[in-house]
Amino acid sequence: MTATEQQQADELYMRKALVEAEAAYREGEIPIGAVVVCKDRILARAHNLTETLNDVTAHAEMQAITAAANALGGKYLPECTLYVTVEPCTMCAGAIGWAQMGRVVYGASDEKRGYTQIAPDALHKRCTVTSGVLEEECRALMQAFFKEKR
């Protein structure tokens, strides 16, 4: 795949993650969405459910990893890519590492709670990361949510 084709694919799947983030927003959840893709097939779509489930671990990434593992029938996801609208936190980065996710693509950085600030080595050593995909759209959704909450 050429660099241009990869960028187009990344934007396509990030838009799918944004749809999930918008669903979270409508449900009163922090608007983060995630999609797991393997060989150009979406295995899982998820968004934050921490308020709905009253569970601090019900982040979009955690939901998506579990659904993707169930779809594949195994706990390791080395050929998969996780698309998530906001940089994963350390908990999610740890789960991504344990799942041996092959690639992570995220939109907006999280300067306060993102894994790159707190635990930059949490992902599996073979995992590649692309950041800043549709960053403005991802950030704008988060900013709108928190502006409404204040």
N, CA, C and O atoms as a GROMACS GRO file, in nm:
protein
  600
    1MET      N    1   0.085  -0.117   0.000
    1MET     CA    2   0.000   0.000   0.000
    1MET      C    3   0.090   0.124   0.000
    1MET      O    4   0.185   0.133   0.078
    2THR      N    5   0.059   0.219  -0.088
    2THR     CA    6   0.137   0.343  -0.092
    2THR      C    7   0.104   0.430   0.030
    2THR      O    8   0.006   0.406   0.100
    3ALA      N    9   0.187   0.530   0.054
    3ALA     CA   10   0.165   0.620   0.167
    3ALA      C   11   0.032   0.694   0.152
    3ALA      O   12  -0.038   0.715   0.250
    4THR      N   13  -0.001   0.732   0.031
    4THR     CA   14  -0.129   0.802   0.006
    4THR      C   15  -0.247   0.710   0.032
    4THR      O   16  -0.346   0.750   0.092
    5GLU      N   17  -0.236   0.586  -0.014
    5GLU     CA   18  -0.344   0.489   0.009
    5GLU      C   19  -0.360   0.461   0.158
    5GLU      O   20  -0.472   0.447   0.207
    6GLN      N   21  -0.247   0.452   0.231
    6GLN     CA   22  -0.254   0.428   0.375
    6GLN      C   23  -0.321   0.546   0.445
    6GLN      O   24  -0.403   0.527   0.534
    7GLN      N   25  -0.287   0.667   0.404
    7GLN     CA   26  -0.348   0.786   0.463
    7GLN      C   27  -0.498   0.788   0.438
    7GLN      O   28  -0.576   0.820   0.527
    8GLN      N   29  -0.538   0.752   0.317
    8GLN     CA   30  -0.682   0.748   0.285
    8GLN      C   31  -0.754   0.642   0.368
    8GLN      O   32  -0.864   0.666   0.417
    9ALA      N   33  -0.692   0.526   0.383
    9ALA     CA   34  -0.751   0.419   0.464
    9ALA      C   35  -0.760   0.463   0.610
    9ALA      O   36  -0.861   0.441   0.677
   10ASP      N   37  -0.654   0.526   0.660
   10ASP     CA   38  -0.654   0.573   0.798
   10ASP      C   39  -0.767   0.674   0.821
   10ASP      O   40  -0.835   0.668   0.923
   11GLU      N   41  -0.786   0.765   0.728
   11GLU     CA   42  -0.892   0.864   0.743
   11GLU      C   43  -1.030   0.800   0.735
   11GLU      O   44  -1.121   0.837   0.809
   12LEU      N   45  -1.046   0.703   0.647
   12LEU     CA   46  -1.174   0.631   0.635
   12LEU      C   47  -1.211   0.563   0.767
   12LEU      O   48  -1.322   0.578   0.817
   13TYR      N   49  -1.117   0.489   0.823
   13TYR     CA   50  -1.146   0.417   0.947
   13TYR      C   51  -1.156   0.511   1.067
   13TYR      O   52  -1.230   0.483   1.161
   14MET      N   53  -1.082   0.621   1.065
   14MET     CA   54  -1.095   0.718   1.174
   14MET      C   55  -1.234   0.782   1.169
   14MET      O   56  -1.291   0.814   1.274
   15ARG      N   57  -1.288   0.801   1.051
   15ARG     CA   58  -1.426   0.855   1.041
   15ARG      C   59  -1.526   0.756   1.104
   15ARG      O   60  -1.625   0.798   1.163
   16LYS      N   61  -1.499   0.628   1.090
   16LYS     CA   62  -1.584   0.526   1.154
   16LYS      C   63  -1.572   0.537   1.306
   16LYS      O   64  -1.671   0.525   1.378
   17ALA      N   65  -1.450   0.560   1.354
   17ALA     CA   66  -1.429   0.579   1.498
   17ALA      C   67  -1.500   0.706   1.545
   17ALA      O   68  -1.554   0.710   1.656
   18LEU      N   69  -1.498   0.810   1.463
   18LEU     CA   70  -1.568   0.935   1.498
   18LEU      C   71  -1.719   0.914   1.509
   18LEU      O   72  -1.784   0.977   1.593
   19VAL      N   73  -1.775   0.828   1.426
   19VAL     CA   74  -1.918   0.795   1.437
   19VAL      C   75  -1.946   0.735   1.575
   19VAL      O   76  -2.046   0.767   1.638
   20GLU      N   77  -1.856   0.648   1.619
   20GLU     CA   78  -1.870   0.590   1.754
   20GLU      C   79  -1.856   0.697   1.862
   20GLU      O   80  -1.930   0.696   1.960
   21ALA      N   81  -1.762   0.788   1.844
   21ALA     CA   82  -1.742   0.896   1.942
   21ALA      C   83  -1.867   0.984   1.950
   21ALA      O   84  -1.906   1.027   2.059
   22GLU      N   85  -1.929   1.010   1.836
   22GLU     CA   86  -2.052   1.090   1.834
   22GLU      C   87  -2.165   1.017   1.906
   22GLU      O   88  -2.247   1.081   1.973
   23ALA      N   89  -2.170   0.886   1.894
   23ALA     CA   90  -2.271   0.807   1.967
   23ALA      C   91  -2.248   0.820   2.117
   23ALA      O   92  -2.343   0.835   2.194
   24ALA      N   93  -2.122   0.815   2.158
   24ALA     CA   94  -2.090   0.832   2.300
   24ALA      C   95  -2.135   0.970   2.347
   24ALA      O   96  -2.194   0.982   2.454
   25TYR      N   97  -2.108   1.070   2.269
   25TYR     CA   98  -2.147   1.208   2.301
   25TYR      C   99  -2.297   1.216   2.327
   25TYR      O  100  -2.341   1.272   2.428
   26ARG      N  101  -2.375   1.160   2.235
   26ARG     CA  102  -2.522   1.162   2.248
   26ARG      C  103  -2.570   1.090   2.374
   26ARG      O  104  -2.674   1.123   2.430
   27GLU      N  105  -2.492   0.990   2.418
   27GLU     CA  106  -2.528   0.911   2.536
   27GLU      C  107  -2.474   0.971   2.665
   27GLU      O  108  -2.492   0.914   2.772
   28GLY      N  109  -2.409   1.088   2.656
   28GLY     CA  110  -2.354   1.151   2.775
   28GLY      C  111  -2.222   1.094   2.821
   28GLY      O  112  -2.177   1.119   2.933
   29GLU      N  113  -2.159   1.016   2.735
   29GLU     CA  114  -2.028   0.956   2.764
   29GLU      C  115  -1.920   1.047   2.707
   29GLU      O  116  -1.944   1.122   2.612
   30ILE      N  117  -1.801   1.041   2.763
   30ILE     CA  118  -1.689   1.113   2.703
   30ILE      C  119  -1.675   1.061   2.559
   30ILE      O  120  -1.666   0.941   2.537
   31PRO      N  121  -1.674   1.153   2.461
   31PRO     CA  122  -1.683   1.111   2.320
   31PRO      C  123  -1.554   1.056   2.261
   31PRO      O  124  -1.482   1.125   2.189
   32ILE      N  125  -1.529   0.933   2.294
   32ILE     CA  126  -1.415   0.862   2.234
   32ILE      C  127  -1.470   0.737   2.167
   32ILE      O  128  -1.546   0.661   2.226
   33GLY      N  129  -1.428   0.718   2.042
   33GLY     CA  130  -1.472   0.602   1.966
   33GLY      C  131  -1.352   0.523   1.917
   33GLY      O  132  -1.243   0.577   1.901
   34ALA      N  133  -1.374   0.394   1.893
   34ALA     CA  134  -1.266   0.306   1.848
   34ALA      C  135  -1.320   0.204   1.748
   34ALA      O  136  -1.435   0.162   1.753
   35VAL      N  137  -1.232   0.167   1.656
   35VAL     CA  138  -1.262   0.066   1.556
   35VAL      C  139  -1.138  -0.022   1.542
   35VAL      O  140  -1.026   0.029   1.537
   36VAL      N  141  -1.158  -0.153   1.537
   36VAL     CA  142  -1.046  -0.244   1.512
   36VAL      C  143  -1.065  -0.302   1.372
   36VAL      O  144  -1.171  -0.353   1.338
   37VAL      N  145  -0.958  -0.292   1.292
   37VAL     CA  146  -0.960  -0.337   1.154
   37VAL      C  147  -0.853  -0.443   1.134
   37VAL      O  148  -0.741  -0.430   1.182
   38CYS      N  149  -0.889  -0.548   1.062
   38CYS     CA  150  -0.794  -0.652   1.028
   38CYS      C  151  -0.813  -0.689   0.882
   38CYS      O  152  -0.921  -0.732   0.842
   39LYS      N  153  -0.709  -0.672   0.802
   39LYS     CA  154  -0.714  -0.705   0.660
   39LYS      C  155  -0.832  -0.637   0.591
   39LYS      O  156  -0.909  -0.701   0.520
   40ASP      N  157  -0.844  -0.507   0.612
   40ASP     CA  158  -0.949  -0.422   0.553
   40ASP      C  159  -1.091  -0.463   0.592
   40ASP      O  160  -1.186  -0.434   0.520
   41ARG      N  161  -1.104  -0.529   0.705
   41ARG     CA  162  -1.236  -0.568   0.756
   41ARG      C  163  -1.252  -0.515   0.898
   41ARG      O  164  -1.165  -0.537   0.982
   42ILE      N  165  -1.362  -0.446   0.923
   42ILE     CA  166  -1.386  -0.397   1.058
   42ILE      C  167  -1.433  -0.513   1.145
   42ILE      O  168  -1.536  -0.575   1.117
   43LEU      N  169  -1.356  -0.542   1.249
   43LEU     CA  170  -1.391  -0.650   1.341
   43LEU      C  171  -1.474  -0.599   1.459
   43LEU      O  172  -1.557  -0.672   1.514
   44ALA      N  173  -1.450  -0.474   1.498
   44ALA     CA  174  -1.516  -0.422   1.618
   44ALA      C  175  -1.532  -0.271   1.607
   44ALA      O  176  -1.447  -0.201   1.551
   45ARG      N  177  -1.643  -0.223   1.663
   45ARG     CA  178  -1.671  -0.080   1.677
   45ARG      C  179  -1.715  -0.060   1.820
   45ARG      O  180  -1.793  -0.139   1.874
   46ALA      N  181  -1.666   0.045   1.883
   46ALA     CA  182  -1.702   0.067   2.023
   46ALA      C  183  -1.685   0.214   2.060
   46ALA      O  184  -1.616   0.290   1.991
   47HIS      N  185  -1.749   0.250   2.170
   47HIS     CA  186  -1.729   0.383   2.226
   47HIS      C  187  -1.732   0.372   2.378
   47HIS      O  188  -1.768   0.268   2.434
   48ASN      N  189  -1.693   0.480   2.442
   48ASN     CA  190  -1.689   0.479   2.589
   48ASN      C  191  -1.824   0.439   2.646
   48ASN      O  192  -1.929   0.483   2.598
   49LEU      N  193  -1.821   0.358   2.749
   49LEU     CA  194  -1.942   0.314   2.819
   49LEU      C  195  -1.923   0.323   2.970
   49LEU      O  196  -1.992   0.254   3.045
   50THR      N  197  -1.831   0.406   3.015
   50THR     CA  198  -1.800   0.411   3.158
   50THR      C  199  -1.918   0.456   3.243
   50THR      O  200  -1.939   0.404   3.352
   51GLU      N  201  -1.996   0.552   3.194
   51GLU     CA  202  -2.114   0.599   3.268
   51GLU      C  203  -2.227   0.497   3.259
   51GLU      O  204  -2.291   0.465   3.359
   52THR      N  205  -2.251   0.448   3.139
   52THR     CA  206  -2.360   0.352   3.115
   52THR      C  207  -2.343   0.226   3.199
   52THR      O  208  -2.438   0.176   3.259
   53LEU      N  209  -2.220   0.174   3.202
   53LEU     CA  210  -2.192   0.050   3.274
   53LEU      C  211  -2.143   0.072   3.417
   53LEU      O  212  -2.123  -0.023   3.493
   54ASN      N  213  -2.125   0.200   3.454
   54ASN     CA  214  -2.071   0.233   3.586
   54ASN      C  215  -1.941   0.155   3.609
   54ASN      O  216  -1.922   0.092   3.712
   55ASP      N  217  -1.853   0.164   3.509
   55ASP     CA  218  -1.730   0.084   3.507
   55ASP      C  219  -1.616   0.170   3.453
   55ASP      O  220  -1.618   0.208   3.336
   56VAL      N  221  -1.519   0.201   3.537
   56VAL     CA  222  -1.408   0.287   3.494
   56VAL      C  223  -1.321   0.223   3.386
   56VAL      O  224  -1.244   0.293   3.320
   57THR      N  225  -1.332   0.093   3.367
   57THR     CA  226  -1.252   0.026   3.265
   57THR      C  227  -1.323   0.016   3.130
   57THR      O  228  -1.267  -0.039   3.036
   58ALA      N  229  -1.443   0.066   3.118
   58ALA     CA  230  -1.522   0.051   2.996
   58ALA      C  231  -1.489   0.157   2.891
   58ALA      O  232  -1.579   0.218   2.831
   59HIS      N  233  -1.360   0.177   2.869
   59HIS     CA  234  -1.315   0.271   2.767
   59HIS      C  235  -1.340   0.212   2.628
   59HIS      O  236  -1.352   0.091   2.612
   60ALA      N  237  -1.348   0.299   2.529
   60ALA     CA  238  -1.374   0.256   2.391
   60ALA      C  239  -1.273   0.150   2.346
   60ALA      O  240  -1.311   0.050   2.284
   61GLU      N  241  -1.146   0.174   2.376
   61GLU     CA  242  -1.042   0.081   2.333
   61GLU      C  243  -1.061  -0.056   2.396
   61GLU      O  244  -1.045  -0.158   2.329
   62MET      N  245  -1.094  -0.060   2.524
   62MET     CA  246  -1.112  -0.187   2.594
   62MET      C  247  -1.229  -0.265   2.534
   62MET      O  248  -1.221  -0.386   2.514
   63GLN      N  249  -1.338  -0.194   2.506
   63GLN     CA  250  -1.455  -0.257   2.446
   63GLN      C  251  -1.421  -0.312   2.307
   63GLN      O  252  -1.461  -0.423   2.272
   64ALA      N  253  -1.346  -0.234   2.230
   64ALA     CA  254  -1.311  -0.276   2.094
   64ALA      C  255  -1.214  -0.394   2.093
   64ALA      O  256  -1.228  -0.485   2.012
   65ILE      N  257  -1.116  -0.392   2.183
   65ILE     CA  258  -1.021  -0.503   2.191
   65ILE      C  259  -1.093  -0.633   2.224
   65ILE      O  260  -1.068  -0.736   2.162
   66THR      N  261  -1.182  -0.627   2.322
   66THR     CA  262  -1.257  -0.748   2.361
   66THR      C  263  -1.342  -0.800   2.246
   66THR      O  264  -1.343  -0.920   2.219
   67ALA      N  265  -1.412  -0.710   2.179
   67ALA     CA  266  -1.498  -0.751   2.067
   67ALA      C  267  -1.415  -0.809   1.952
   67ALA      O  268  -1.454  -0.909   1.892
   68ALA      N  269  -1.301  -0.748   1.922
   68ALA     CA  270  -1.216  -0.798   1.813
   68ALA      C  271  -1.158  -0.935   1.847
   68ALA      O  272  -1.155  -1.024   1.762
   69ALA      N  273  -1.114  -0.952   1.971
   69ALA     CA  274  -1.060  -1.082   2.013
   69ALA      C  275  -1.168  -1.190   2.003
   69ALA      O  276  -1.142  -1.302   1.959
   70ASN      N  277  -1.289  -1.156   2.043
   70ASN     CA  278  -1.400  -1.250   2.033
   70ASN      C  279  -1.430  -1.283   1.886
   70ASN      O  280  -1.458  -1.398   1.853
   71ALA      N  281  -1.423  -1.183   1.799
   71ALA     CA  282  -1.451  -1.206   1.657
   71ALA      C  283  -1.347  -1.299   1.594
   71ALA      O  284  -1.379  -1.380   1.508
   72LEU      N  285  -1.222  -1.285   1.638
   72LEU     CA  286  -1.116  -1.369   1.583
   72LEU      C  287  -1.097  -1.501   1.658
   72LEU      O  288  -1.030  -1.592   1.608
   73GLY      N  289  -1.156  -1.511   1.776
   73GLY     CA  290  -1.142  -1.634   1.853
   73GLY      C  291  -1.006  -1.649   1.920
   73GLY      O  292  -0.962  -1.761   1.945
   74GLY      N  293  -0.940  -1.538   1.948
   74GLY     CA  294  -0.810  -1.544   2.014
   74GLY      C  295  -0.778  -1.410   2.078
   74GLY      O  296  -0.834  -1.308   2.040
   75LYS      N  297  -0.687  -1.411   2.175
   75LYS     CA  298  -0.660  -1.288   2.250
   75LYS      C  299  -0.555  -1.198   2.188
   75LYS      O  300  -0.542  -1.083   2.229
   76TYR      N  301  -0.480  -1.247   2.092
   76TYR     CA  302  -0.374  -1.167   2.030
   76TYR      C  303  -0.420  -1.110   1.897
   76TYR      O  304  -0.488  -1.177   1.819
   77LEU      N  305  -0.383  -0.983   1.872
   77LEU     CA  306  -0.431  -0.911   1.754
   77LEU      C  307  -0.315  -0.849   1.676
   77LEU      O  308  -0.319  -0.731   1.644
   78PRO      N  309  -0.212  -0.927   1.644
   78PRO     CA  310  -0.093  -0.869   1.580
   78PRO      C  311  -0.115  -0.817   1.438
   78PRO      O  312  -0.038  -0.733   1.391
   79GLU      N  313  -0.216  -0.865   1.371
   79GLU     CA  314  -0.242  -0.820   1.234
   79GLU      C  315  -0.351  -0.713   1.229
   79GLU      O  316  -0.399  -0.677   1.121
   80CYS      N  317  -0.389  -0.663   1.346
   80CYS     CA  318  -0.498  -0.566   1.353
   80CYS      C  319  -0.448  -0.425   1.379
   80CYS      O  320  -0.338  -0.403   1.430
   81THR      N  321  -0.532  -0.331   1.340
   81THR     CA  322  -0.507  -0.189   1.367
   81THR      C  323  -0.622  -0.136   1.450
   81THR      O  324  -0.739  -0.158   1.418
   82LEU      N  325  -0.588  -0.067   1.556
   82LEU     CA  326  -0.688   0.001   1.640
   82LEU      C  327  -0.690   0.147   1.600
   82LEU      O  328  -0.587   0.216   1.606
   83TYR      N  329  -0.806   0.195   1.560
   83TYR     CA  330  -0.828   0.337   1.532
   83TYR      C  331  -0.905   0.394   1.650
   83TYR      O  332  -1.010   0.342   1.686
   84VAL      N  333  -0.854   0.500   1.710
   84VAL     CA  334  -0.920   0.559   1.826
   84VAL      C  335  -0.908   0.711   1.815
   84VAL      O  336  -0.804   0.764   1.777
   85THR      N  337  -1.016   0.779   1.850
   85THR     CA  338  -1.022   0.924   1.828
   85THR      C  339  -0.930   1.004   1.919
   85THR      O  340  -0.890   1.115   1.883
   86VAL      N  341  -0.897   0.950   2.035
   86VAL     CA  342  -0.809   1.020   2.130
   86VAL      C  343  -0.700   0.922   2.173
   86VAL      O  344  -0.724   0.802   2.187
   87GLU      N  345  -0.582   0.975   2.194
   87GLU     CA  346  -0.468   0.894   2.240
   87GLU      C  347  -0.508   0.806   2.358
   87GLU      O  348  -0.568   0.855   2.454
   88PRO      N  349  -0.475   0.679   2.353
   88PRO     CA  350  -0.510   0.589   2.464
   88PRO      C  351  -0.445   0.630   2.597
   88PRO      O  352  -0.334   0.684   2.600
   89CYS      N  353  -0.516   0.602   2.705
   89CYS     CA  354  -0.461   0.623   2.839
   89CYS      C  355  -0.366   0.506   2.869
   89CYS      O  356  -0.351   0.414   2.788
   90THR      N  357  -0.303   0.510   2.984
   90THR     CA  358  -0.209   0.403   3.019
   90THR      C  359  -0.277   0.267   3.036
   90THR      O  360  -0.220   0.164   2.999
   91MET      N  361  -0.398   0.267   3.090
   91MET     CA  362  -0.470   0.140   3.105
   91MET      C  363  -0.494   0.077   2.968
   91MET      O  364  -0.468  -0.042   2.947
   92CYS      N  365  -0.544   0.158   2.876
   92CYS     CA  366  -0.574   0.106   2.743
   92CYS      C  367  -0.446   0.069   2.668
   92CYS      O  368  -0.443  -0.030   2.595
   93ALA      N  369  -0.342   0.148   2.684
   93ALA     CA  370  -0.213   0.117   2.620
   93ALA      C  371  -0.161  -0.018   2.672
   93ALA      O  372  -0.106  -0.096   2.595
   94GLY      N  373  -0.178  -0.043   2.800
   94GLY     CA  374  -0.139  -0.173   2.855
   94GLY      C  375  -0.217  -0.287   2.791
   94GLY      O  376  -0.160  -0.390   2.756
   95ALA      N  377  -0.347  -0.268   2.776
   95ALA     CA  378  -0.430  -0.372   2.712
   95ALA      C  379  -0.392  -0.389   2.565
   95ALA      O  380  -0.389  -0.501   2.515
   96ILE      N  381  -0.364  -0.279   2.498
   96ILE     CA  382  -0.321  -0.286   2.358
   96ILE      C  383  -0.190  -0.364   2.350
   96ILE      O  384  -0.170  -0.445   2.259
   97GLY      N  385  -0.101  -0.339   2.445
   97GLY     CA  386   0.025  -0.413   2.450
   97GLY      C  387   0.005  -0.561   2.474
   97GLY      O  388   0.064  -0.644   2.405
   98TRP      N  389  -0.078  -0.594   2.573
   98TRP     CA  390  -0.104  -0.735   2.603
   98TRP      C  391  -0.172  -0.806   2.487
   98TRP      O  392  -0.150  -0.926   2.466
   99ALA      N  393  -0.255  -0.734   2.411
   99ALA     CA  394  -0.322  -0.793   2.295
   99ALA      C  395  -0.227  -0.804   2.175
   99ALA      O  396  -0.262  -0.862   2.073
  100GLN      N  397  -0.108  -0.747   2.188
  100GLN     CA  398  -0.008  -0.748   2.082
  100GLN      C  399  -0.063  -0.686   1.953
  100GLN      O  400  -0.035  -0.734   1.843
  101MET      N  401  -0.142  -0.578   1.968
  101MET     CA  402  -0.197  -0.507   1.854
  101MET      C  403  -0.083  -0.463   1.763
  101MET      O  404   0.019  -0.412   1.809
  102GLY      N  405  -0.101  -0.484   1.634
  102GLY     CA  406   0.005  -0.453   1.539
  102GLY      C  407   0.025  -0.305   1.513
  102GLY      O  408   0.136  -0.260   1.485
  103ARG      N  409  -0.086  -0.229   1.521
  103ARG     CA  410  -0.077  -0.087   1.488
  103ARG      C  411  -0.185  -0.011   1.563
  103ARG      O  412  -0.294  -0.062   1.585
  104VAL      N  413  -0.153   0.111   1.601
  104VAL     CA  414  -0.249   0.202   1.664
  104VAL      C  415  -0.248   0.332   1.586
  104VAL      O  416  -0.143   0.387   1.555
  105VAL      N  417  -0.367   0.381   1.555
  105VAL     CA  418  -0.384   0.509   1.488
  105VAL      C  419  -0.477   0.592   1.575
  105VAL      O  420  -0.588   0.549   1.605
  106TYR      N  421  -0.432   0.710   1.617
  106TYR     CA  422  -0.521   0.794   1.696
  106TYR      C  423  -0.528   0.936   1.641
  106TYR      O  424  -0.441   0.981   1.567
  107GLY      N  425  -0.635   1.003   1.680
  107GLY     CA  426  -0.659   1.138   1.632
  107GLY      C  427  -0.591   1.242   1.717
  107GLY      O  428  -0.480   1.285   1.688
  108ALA      N  429  -0.659   1.282   1.824
  108ALA     CA  430  -0.609   1.389   1.912
  108ALA      C  431  -0.520   1.332   2.022
  108ALA      O  432  -0.548   1.226   2.077
  109SER      N  433  -0.415   1.405   2.053
  109SER     CA  434  -0.329   1.368   2.165
  109SER      C  435  -0.398   1.404   2.296
  109SER      O  436  -0.486   1.491   2.299
  110ASP      N  437  -0.359   1.338   2.403
  110ASP     CA  438  -0.409   1.368   2.537
  110ASP      C  439  -0.289   1.403   2.624
  110ASP      O  440  -0.221   1.316   2.678
  111GLU      N  441  -0.263   1.533   2.636
  111GLU     CA  442  -0.145   1.580   2.708
  111GLU      C  443  -0.149   1.547   2.857
  111GLU      O  444  -0.044   1.539   2.921
  112LYS      N  445  -0.268   1.530   2.913
  112LYS     CA  446  -0.279   1.505   3.057
  112LYS      C  447  -0.275   1.356   3.093
  112LYS      O  448  -0.210   1.318   3.190
  113ARG      N  449  -0.344   1.273   3.016
  113ARG     CA  450  -0.358   1.132   3.054
  113ARG      C  451  -0.315   1.033   2.947
  113ARG      O  452  -0.332   0.912   2.964
  114GLY      N  453  -0.260   1.082   2.838
  114GLY     CA  454  -0.218   0.994   2.730
  114GLY      C  455  -0.098   0.909   2.768
  114GLY      O  456  -0.014   0.949   2.848
  115TYR      N  457  -0.092   0.791   2.709
  115TYR     CA  458   0.014   0.697   2.745
  115TYR      C  459   0.153   0.750   2.708
  115TYR      O  460   0.251   0.715   2.774
  116THR      N  461   0.163   0.833   2.605
  116THR     CA  462   0.296   0.880   2.563
  116THR      C  463   0.362   0.966   2.670
  116THR      O  464   0.484   0.975   2.676
  117GLN      N  465   0.281   1.030   2.754
  117GLN     CA  466   0.335   1.110   2.863
  117GLN      C  467   0.369   1.025   2.986
  117GLN      O  468   0.467   1.051   3.055
  118ILE      N  469   0.288   0.924   3.011
  118ILE     CA  470   0.297   0.850   3.136
  118ILE      C  471   0.370   0.716   3.122
  118ILE      O  472   0.452   0.680   3.206
  119ALA      N  473   0.340   0.644   3.016
  119ALA     CA  474   0.399   0.510   2.997
  119ALA      C  475   0.429   0.487   2.849
  119ALA      O  476   0.363   0.405   2.785
  120PRO      N  477   0.527   0.557   2.794
  120PRO     CA  478   0.553   0.550   2.650
  120PRO      C  479   0.594   0.413   2.598
  120PRO      O  480   0.591   0.389   2.478
  121ASP      N  481   0.633   0.323   2.687
  121ASP     CA  482   0.674   0.189   2.644
  121ASP      C  483   0.567   0.082   2.667
  121ASP      O  484   0.597  -0.037   2.663
  122ALA      N  485   0.443   0.124   2.691
  122ALA     CA  486   0.337   0.029   2.725
  122ALA      C  487   0.294  -0.060   2.608
  122ALA      O  488   0.254  -0.174   2.628
  123LEU      N  489   0.304  -0.009   2.486
  123LEU     CA  490   0.261  -0.088   2.371
  123LEU      C  491   0.361  -0.199   2.342
  123LEU      O  492   0.476  -0.194   2.387
  124HIS      N  493   0.317  -0.299   2.268
  124HIS     CA  494   0.406  -0.408   2.228
  124HIS      C  495   0.520  -0.352   2.143
  124HIS      O  496   0.499  -0.256   2.069
  125LYS      N  497   0.636  -0.410   2.154
  125LYS     CA  498   0.754  -0.356   2.085
  125LYS      C  499   0.739  -0.354   1.932
  125LYS      O  500   0.806  -0.275   1.866
  126ARG      N  501   0.655  -0.439   1.877
  126ARG     CA  502   0.636  -0.442   1.731
  126ARG      C  503   0.520  -0.353   1.685
  126ARG      O  504   0.496  -0.341   1.565
  127CYS      N  505   0.450  -0.292   1.777
  127CYS     CA  506   0.337  -0.207   1.744
  127CYS      C  507   0.386  -0.074   1.684
  127CYS      O  508   0.475  -0.010   1.739
  128THR      N  509   0.326  -0.036   1.574
  128THR     CA  510   0.357   0.095   1.516
  128THR      C  511   0.243   0.190   1.548
  128THR      O  512   0.129   0.148   1.566
  129VAL      N  513   0.275   0.319   1.554
  129VAL     CA  514   0.177   0.420   1.593
  129VAL      C  515   0.176   0.534   1.492
  129VAL      O  516   0.280   0.582   1.449
  130THR      N  517   0.055   0.574   1.455
  130THR     CA  518   0.034   0.692   1.372
  130THR      C  519  -0.058   0.784   1.450
  130THR      O  520  -0.166   0.742   1.492
  131SER      N  521  -0.017   0.908   1.469
  131SER     CA  522  -0.099   1.002   1.545
  131SER      C  523  -0.141   1.119   1.456
  131SER      O  524  -0.082   1.142   1.350
  132GLY      N  525  -0.243   1.192   1.502
  132GLY     CA  526  -0.285   1.312   1.432
  132GLY      C  527  -0.379   1.292   1.315
  132GLY      O  528  -0.400   1.384   1.237
  133VAL      N  529  -0.436   1.173   1.300
  133VAL     CA  530  -0.529   1.148   1.189
  133VAL      C  531  -0.665   1.210   1.223
  133VAL      O  532  -0.727   1.174   1.323
  134LEU      N  533  -0.709   1.302   1.139
  134LEU     CA  534  -0.833   1.380   1.163
  134LEU      C  535  -0.831   1.444   1.301
  134LEU      O  536  -0.933   1.451   1.370
  135GLU      N  537  -0.714   1.491   1.339
  135GLU     CA  538  -0.693   1.545   1.473
  135GLU      C  539  -0.791   1.657   1.509
  135GLU      O  540  -0.845   1.658   1.619
  136GLU      N  541  -0.814   1.748   1.417
  136GLU     CA  542  -0.901   1.862   1.448
  136GLU      C  543  -1.044   1.818   1.478
  136GLU      O  544  -1.105   1.868   1.572
  137GLU      N  545  -1.097   1.727   1.398
  137GLU     CA  546  -1.233   1.678   1.422
  137GLU      C  547  -1.242   1.605   1.556
  137GLU      O  548  -1.338   1.622   1.631
  138CYS      N  549  -1.143   1.525   1.585
  138CYS     CA  550  -1.142   1.450   1.711
  138CYS      C  551  -1.133   1.544   1.831
  138CYS      O  552  -1.205   1.527   1.929
  139ARG      N  553  -1.046   1.642   1.821
  139ARG     CA  554  -1.029   1.739   1.930
  139ARG      C  555  -1.156   1.824   1.948
  139ARG      O  556  -1.199   1.849   2.060
  140ALA      N  557  -1.214   1.868   1.837
  140ALA     CA  558  -1.333   1.955   1.844
  140ALA      C  559  -1.448   1.885   1.916
  140ALA      O  560  -1.521   1.948   1.992
  141LEU      N  561  -1.465   1.756   1.892
  141LEU     CA  562  -1.572   1.681   1.958
  141LEU      C  563  -1.549   1.677   2.109
  141LEU      O  564  -1.643   1.696   2.187
  142MET      N  565  -1.426   1.652   2.150
  142MET     CA  566  -1.394   1.651   2.294
  142MET      C  567  -1.416   1.789   2.355
  142MET      O  568  -1.474   1.800   2.463
  143GLN      N  569  -1.370   1.892   2.288
  143GLN     CA  570  -1.384   2.028   2.341
  143GLN      C  571  -1.531   2.066   2.355
  143GLN      O  572  -1.570   2.128   2.454
  144ALA      N  573  -1.613   2.031   2.256
  144ALA     CA  574  -1.756   2.063   2.263
  144ALA      C  575  -1.821   1.992   2.381
  144ALA      O  576  -1.903   2.050   2.451
  145PHE      N  577  -1.785   1.866   2.402
  145PHE     CA  578  -1.841   1.789   2.513
  145PHE      C  579  -1.809   1.854   2.647
  145PHE      O  580  -1.898   1.873   2.730
  146PHE      N  581  -1.682   1.886   2.669
  146PHE     CA  582  -1.644   1.942   2.798
  146PHE      C  583  -1.691   2.085   2.816
  146PHE      O  584  -1.713   2.129   2.929
  147LYS      N  585  -1.707   2.157   2.708
  147LYS     CA  586  -1.763   2.293   2.717
  147LYS      C  587  -1.907   2.286   2.766
  147LYS      O  588  -1.949   2.368   2.848
  148GLU      N  589  -1.983   2.189   2.716
  148GLU     CA  590  -2.123   2.168   2.760
  148GLU      C  591  -2.130   2.128   2.907
  148GLU      O  592  -2.222   2.168   2.978
  149LYS      N  593  -2.033   2.049   2.953
  149LYS     CA  594  -2.034   1.999   3.090
  149LYS      C  595  -2.002   2.107   3.193
  149LYS      O  596  -2.040   2.096   3.309
  150ARG      N  597  -1.932   2.211   3.152
  150ARG     CA  598  -1.888   2.315   3.246
  150ARG      C  599  -1.994   2.417   3.270
  150ARG      O  600  -1.973   2.511   3.346
   0.00000   0.00000   0.00000
